[in-house]
Amino acid sequence: MLIDGQARRSCVTAAGDVGDRAITTVEGLAQGDVLDAVQQAWIEENVPQCGYCQSGQIISAVALLARRPAPTDDDIDAVMSANLCRCGTYPRIRKAIVRAATLARTPGPGGTP
């Protein structure tokens, strides 16, 4: 989940510690029927395989792109290394993050309005 835009693990974050800060889950990223750029890129790059890590991967990617709209490979590695993918889809994850960075700068569905 995102707490005030920062990626946090929901499994180790007590609700009482959050207070009145803004919380966004992977389900809250889309704006109506329009997916977030990361969600759209995930589909376009066919990232999901088993689904075990997808929520954490997507939330971490959203937080990364909010801080670094055009991340380098080193930026991606530094942030995404905390999320383990049992299926090894790391190359597709990287491609999706790069694609999402482009989509976020492009007007229309999956990008900014």
N, C-alpha and C positions, 0 to 999 in steps of 0.2 A: 504494500500500500504506500501511497504518498502521504506524508504528513507535512503540511505547508510546503509541498513541492519536493520534499526530501524522501528518497526511497527508504523504507523501513520494513523490517520483517514483522508481519502481523503475528506470527506464532510466538514471538518473545516480547511483544509490546502490550503492556497492560492497558486496558481501556481507561482506567483511572489516571494513567500518566499522560494521556492525550489531551484531556481537558476540552477546551472549546476550539482547538486548532482545526484547520481544514484537513479533512481526510478524503482521499480519492482511492478507490479500488480499481482494478482492471475493468470491472463492469461499468464504472463511471467515466471512462475515458472518452467514449463516443459521445457525440452531440446529436441526440436523436438517432436517425438512421445513418448519420455520417460518422464513419470510423475515424479515430485518431490516426495520424500519419503512421505511427508505429504499428498499430493494428493492421492498417491497410498494407504496409510493407511486409508484415509477417505473412499475410495471405499471398501476396504477389511473389514472394520468395519461397513459398511453400515450406516455411520453417517448422511448423508443428509436426511432431512425429507421435510420441506417446502422450504428450500434454503435461507430464509431471512438473516441468519447470516453467511452463509458459507464462503464468501470471507474474512470477518473479522476474523473468527475463524481460517481459514487456514493460513492467513498471520501472525496472532499472534503466532500460533504454529511454523511456520517456523522461526520467529525471536527468539522465546524461544529456539528452538533446536540449532540455530546458537550460542547462548550464553551458553547454558547448554545442551550438547549432550546426557546426561543421567539424565533428570530432575527427581526430587522427586515429590511426590504428592503435597507437599507444593509449590514447584516451579511452577507446573502446575496451582494450584489454584491461586497463586499470579498473574500470567500473564493472565490467561484466565478469571478471574473474571470481567474484563472490557468488555467482550463480552457476551451479553445476547442472549440466545437461547429460542425463544418462544415455541418450541416444547419439551424442556426439555431433549435434547439428551446428556446431560453432561456426563453420564457414557460412552457412545460410543465415545465422544470427547476425554475423558481421555484415553480410550483404544487405540484410533487411534494415539494419541501423543506418547504413550509408544511404539506402534508398529512402528511408523515412526522413533523413536530413534534407534530401532533395524535395520530397513530397511536401514537407512542412514549409518550404519556401515557394511552393507552387499553388496559386489560387485554385480552388475547386474542391471536390470531394477528396477526403484524405489529406488535404492541405489546409492552409489558412483561408478563411473566407475572403 
